[in-house]
Amino acid sequence: MTFSLTVLGSNAAVPANNRNLSAHLLNANERFFLIDCGEGTQFQLRKYHLSFQRIKHIFISHLHGDHFFGLIGLLNSMHLLGRKEELHLYAPAMLYEIINLQLEVSQTILKYPLIFHPLCTDSYDLILDQDRLSVHSFPLRHSIPTCGFIFREKKPPRKVAGARSYAYCSDTGYSEAIIPFIHEVGLLYHEATFMQNLASVADEKLHATAMEAASVAVKARVKKLLIGHFSARYEDIGPLLAEARSVYPETYAAEEGLLLNI
């Protein structure tokens, strides 16, 4: 049974160096979950032959543009291509007003039900409970209210040793407060915007370094670490990966099109 992650975007703030903005697609036993939706996400879905009409749940971590400016375009494309099935959107409450305004000024009435679930950005909450999967949100340390997400299988398939899990920590400064939420997950995505020589810049902007992301992975005893949200100043992300691997060897760099089985 499939439990895999496809990276659609890995850059911070602006698209650069052939890297797009934040978006991941999780395939949990052929149920598809989109996490963040930076500008260009629907192009990335098409590029990697991933049907966005199969997505039933979208999660937006926070309202910085590089994490949600691709959303209205994706919602509109679903509409134009005749989607009828309901779509669930989990996001900070203000996004509901933003989407409604965009639809209103374009005189668009979606052909499908869009069901909005406002996130509580200061507590650990169960936000989706299915027969095989649960999703929780939890607060991250950033300049505006921001949520991380953790996806957990309830029962592992017969041929899999244990239940699989994936945690998504988008924009966040270094924080050990998240460790209880992500403890022993199968795959942790943790932002690594800067290298350690810019730790003071990272802390000022409430972002993390590659070394700090790796330190969180060690303390949380995760199985694999995926780093991303790279600053455009880094044309080559190899040094960020090397820095993280010096602390936590089982680290991978988020690159567009990367498919990881969890």
Backbone torsions as a table, in degrees:
resi	resn	phi	psi	omega
1	MET	NA	138.4	-173.7
2	THR	-77.7	136.3	168.0
3	PHE	-146.8	92.8	-170.4
4	SER	-140.8	158.8	-177.9
5	LEU	-124.1	133.4	173.2
6	THR	-113.7	127.4	177.1
7	VAL	-84.0	124.5	178.8
8	LEU	-104.0	-25.7	179.9
9	GLY	-154.8	144.0	-172.6
10	SER	-135.2	1.7	-175.1
11	ASN	-97.7	162.1	177.2
12	ALA	-103.1	141.7	169.0
13	ALA	70.0	-59.5	-177.0
14	VAL	-136.3	149.7	173.6
15	PRO	-69.7	132.5	-178.2
16	ALA	-163.5	158.1	175.5
17	ASN	55.2	38.3	-179.1
18	ASN	62.3	25.0	176.5
19	ARG	-116.9	134.8	178.9
20	ASN	-92.4	-177.6	-175.8
21	LEU	-92.2	167.4	-166.2
22	SER	-54.0	125.9	171.6
23	ALA	-172.2	134.2	174.5
24	HIS	-129.7	148.2	173.9
25	LEU	-120.6	120.5	177.4
26	LEU	-100.9	127.6	174.4
27	ASN	-105.1	106.1	179.4
28	ALA	-110.6	93.1	-180.0
29	ASN	56.3	48.2	178.3
30	GLU	65.8	20.8	166.8
31	ARG	-109.9	128.1	-167.5
32	PHE	-109.4	132.2	-177.1
33	PHE	-127.5	123.5	177.4
34	LEU	-96.7	128.0	-179.5
35	ILE	-116.0	114.7	-172.5
36	ASP	64.4	158.3	-171.3
37	CYS	-152.9	68.0	177.3
38	GLY	-65.5	167.5	178.6
39	GLU	-51.4	133.2	177.7
40	GLY	89.7	3.3	-176.2
41	THR	-60.5	-41.3	-177.6
42	GLN	-67.0	-30.4	174.6
43	PHE	-65.8	-39.6	178.9
44	GLN	-66.1	-39.6	176.6
45	LEU	-60.2	-42.8	178.2
46	ARG	-67.2	-42.5	-178.0
47	LYS	-57.4	-39.5	-176.6
48	TYR	-99.9	17.3	172.9
49	HIS	56.9	46.8	178.2
50	LEU	-112.6	118.6	-174.9
51	SER	-74.3	114.4	-180.0
52	PHE	-74.8	-14.0	175.9
53	GLN	-71.8	-15.8	177.5
54	ARG	-85.1	-8.2	178.1
55	ILE	-75.5	125.8	179.6
56	LYS	-111.2	-14.4	-176.8
57	HIS	-140.1	130.6	177.6
58	ILE	-123.3	134.4	-178.1
59	PHE	-120.0	124.9	179.0
60	ILE	-113.6	121.1	-172.3
61	SER	-72.8	-38.3	-179.0
62	HIS	-167.7	175.1	-169.1
63	LEU	-104.6	35.9	162.5
64	HIS	-82.4	139.0	-168.4
65	GLY	-57.2	-32.1	-177.7
66	ASP	-70.9	-1.1	178.2
67	HIS	-113.8	-9.1	-179.7
68	PHE	-146.4	0.4	-177.5
69	PHE	-67.6	-13.3	175.5
70	GLY	-87.2	-4.6	-170.3
71	LEU	-69.8	-48.4	-175.2
72	ILE	-63.0	-35.1	176.9
73	GLY	-64.8	-41.0	178.5
74	LEU	-66.3	-43.7	178.7
75	LEU	-61.2	-39.9	-179.4
76	ASN	-69.3	-38.6	177.7
77	SER	-64.0	-40.7	175.9
78	MET	-58.4	-41.5	178.6
79	HIS	-63.7	-49.3	-176.7
80	LEU	-65.9	-28.6	-179.5
81	LEU	-90.7	10.6	168.6
82	GLY	86.9	22.4	178.6
83	ARG	-59.5	137.6	175.7
84	LYS	-117.7	-25.7	-174.6
85	GLU	-73.3	143.5	-178.5
86	GLU	-64.0	151.9	179.1
87	LEU	-127.2	132.3	-179.5
88	HIS	-104.1	131.7	-178.2
89	LEU	-122.9	125.1	-178.8
90	TYR	-114.4	118.8	-172.2
91	ALA	-165.3	165.3	172.1
92	PRO	-55.2	145.0	-168.5
93	ALA	-54.9	-36.4	-175.1
94	MET	-63.7	-21.9	-179.2
95	LEU	-63.9	-27.7	177.7
96	TYR	-59.4	-44.3	178.7
97	GLU	-67.4	-38.9	-179.2
98	ILE	-62.5	-47.3	-179.2
99	ILE	-64.5	-45.0	-179.8
100	ASN	-61.0	-38.2	177.7
101	LEU	-66.0	-43.0	178.9
102	GLN	-62.3	-40.7	178.3
103	LEU	-69.1	-38.2	-178.2
104	GLU	-65.4	-47.6	-176.4
105	VAL	-69.5	-23.9	176.8
106	SER	-93.5	2.3	-179.4
107	GLN	52.9	46.0	-179.6
108	THR	-106.7	127.1	172.7
109	ILE	-114.2	110.0	-175.1
110	LEU	-59.6	141.5	179.9
111	LYS	-81.0	-2.8	-178.2
112	TYR	-130.8	154.5	177.8
113	PRO	-71.8	127.1	173.5
114	LEU	-106.9	112.5	-174.2
115	ILE	-104.7	116.9	-173.3
116	PHE	-98.3	132.7	178.7
117	HIS	-120.1	103.5	179.7
118	PRO	-68.6	137.5	-179.5
119	LEU	-89.7	144.5	167.2
120	CYS	-91.2	119.6	-170.8
121	THR	-95.5	12.0	-179.0
122	ASP	-130.6	19.5	178.3
123	SER	-152.7	165.7	176.7
124	TYR	-87.5	116.9	-172.3
125	ASP	-133.0	142.7	169.4
126	LEU	-79.7	118.9	-176.8
127	ILE	-113.2	-15.3	177.0
128	LEU	-150.1	130.0	-178.0
129	ASP	-133.3	103.4	179.3
130	GLN	-109.7	176.7	-177.8
131	ASP	-64.4	-33.7	-176.8
132	ARG	-113.0	-7.9	-170.8
133	LEU	-146.8	142.1	170.6
134	SER	-123.7	150.8	177.8
135	VAL	-130.1	128.9	175.3
136	HIS	-116.2	150.5	170.4
137	SER	-110.6	155.9	178.5
138	PHE	-153.0	153.8	-174.2
139	PRO	-75.5	143.5	173.7
140	LEU	-114.3	164.3	-176.4
141	ARG	-97.0	95.2	-177.1
142	HIS	-142.8	177.7	-173.5
143	SER	-76.1	-19.2	171.6
144	ILE	-130.9	163.2	-179.4
145	PRO	-54.7	126.8	-172.6
146	THR	-141.7	140.0	178.9
147	CYS	-115.7	143.3	163.0
148	GLY	-96.1	166.8	-179.7
149	PHE	-134.7	144.9	173.4
150	ILE	-130.7	128.1	-178.2
151	PHE	-108.2	124.2	-178.4
152	ARG	-130.3	131.7	169.7
153	GLU	-69.0	143.1	176.8
154	LYS	-84.0	-40.6	178.5
155	LYS	-133.4	128.6	179.1
156	PRO	-74.0	150.9	172.1
157	PRO	-60.9	160.7	-174.6
158	ARG	-58.5	-36.3	-175.5
159	LYS	-89.3	5.8	-179.8
160	VAL	-110.2	136.2	-172.9
161	ALA	-64.3	-39.8	-178.0
162	GLY	-147.9	169.5	179.3
163	ALA	-64.3	138.8	-176.0
164	ARG	-95.0	154.2	-175.5
165	SER	-152.6	153.5	-179.6
166	TYR	-141.9	128.8	177.9
167	ALA	-116.0	135.2	-177.9
168	TYR	-117.1	111.6	177.6
169	CYS	-115.2	96.7	-177.0
170	SER	-76.9	-131.7	-174.2
171	ASP	-63.1	120.7	180.0
172	THR	-162.8	138.9	167.1
173	GLY	-74.0	167.0	179.3
174	TYR	-58.6	130.3	-179.4
175	SER	-155.0	124.0	175.3
176	GLU	-83.4	-4.8	179.9
177	ALA	-66.1	-22.4	-178.2
178	ILE	-83.6	-11.6	-172.7
179	ILE	-58.1	-42.9	178.3
180	PRO	-61.0	-28.9	-178.3
181	PHE	-75.8	-32.5	-172.4
182	ILE	-107.9	9.8	-174.1
183	HIS	-55.9	123.7	174.4
184	GLU	62.4	28.5	175.0
185	VAL	-69.2	157.5	-179.4
186	GLY	-70.3	-39.9	177.5
187	LEU	-140.6	126.9	174.8
188	LEU	-110.8	123.1	167.1
189	TYR	-96.9	123.7	179.7
190	HIS	-134.3	129.7	-180.0
191	GLU	-59.3	148.3	177.4
192	ALA	-145.3	72.4	-171.5
193	THR	-68.0	-34.7	-173.7
194	PHE	-129.7	166.0	169.1
195	MET	-86.7	168.1	-171.7
196	GLN	-66.0	-24.6	178.3
197	ASN	-67.9	-12.4	176.1
198	LEU	-113.1	30.7	-177.9
199	ALA	-59.8	-36.2	179.9
200	SER	-67.1	-36.8	176.2
201	VAL	-66.4	-43.5	178.8
202	ALA	-59.0	-45.8	-178.5
203	ASP	-65.3	-39.5	178.9
204	GLU	-62.5	-38.5	-177.2
205	LYS	-91.2	1.5	-177.3
206	LEU	56.8	48.9	170.4
207	HIS	-119.6	178.6	-177.7
208	ALA	-122.1	159.4	172.9
209	THR	-95.8	166.3	177.7
210	ALA	-61.7	-39.7	179.4
211	MET	-66.5	-37.6	179.0
212	GLU	-67.9	-39.8	176.8
213	ALA	-59.8	-42.5	179.3
214	ALA	-66.3	-36.3	177.6
215	SER	-63.3	-40.3	175.9
216	VAL	-61.7	-43.1	-179.4
217	ALA	-60.8	-41.8	178.5
218	VAL	-63.0	-48.5	-175.6
219	LYS	-69.2	-28.9	178.9
220	ALA	-88.5	-6.7	178.0
221	ARG	56.3	44.6	178.2
222	VAL	-77.8	161.6	-179.1
223	LYS	-81.8	-41.7	178.8
224	LYS	-139.2	148.9	177.5
225	LEU	-119.3	134.2	174.2
226	LEU	-119.1	121.6	179.2
227	ILE	-106.2	149.9	-179.6
228	GLY	-165.0	-160.0	-176.6
229	HIS	60.7	49.3	-174.0
230	PHE	-77.6	139.5	174.8
231	SER	-62.3	143.5	179.1
232	ALA	-64.5	-13.9	179.0
233	ARG	-68.2	-18.2	-178.9
234	TYR	-98.6	101.9	174.7
235	GLU	-71.2	-36.1	178.8
236	ASP	-109.2	121.1	-179.1
237	ILE	-91.3	1.1	179.6
238	GLY	-54.7	-44.8	179.4
239	PRO	-63.4	-34.2	176.3
240	LEU	-65.2	-41.6	179.0
241	LEU	-64.5	-43.1	-180.0
242	ALA	-63.0	-40.1	179.6
243	GLU	-62.5	-45.5	179.3
244	ALA	-65.1	-40.9	-178.4
245	ARG	-68.3	-22.1	176.7
246	SER	-66.6	-21.1	178.4
247	VAL	-103.9	-41.5	-177.0
248	TYR	-136.3	99.3	-172.4
249	PRO	-59.8	-31.8	-176.7
250	GLU	-84.0	57.8	-178.6
251	THR	-116.7	141.7	177.7
252	TYR	-126.2	153.0	177.8
253	ALA	-98.8	132.6	176.3
254	ALA	-67.6	121.4	174.9
255	GLU	-133.2	144.6	-176.9
256	GLU	-54.7	128.1	179.7
257	GLY	89.5	-7.1	179.7
258	LEU	-62.8	130.3	177.3
259	LEU	-114.5	120.8	178.9
260	LEU	-117.2	126.0	172.9
261	ASN	-86.8	132.6	-175.3
262	ILE	-100.8	NA	NA
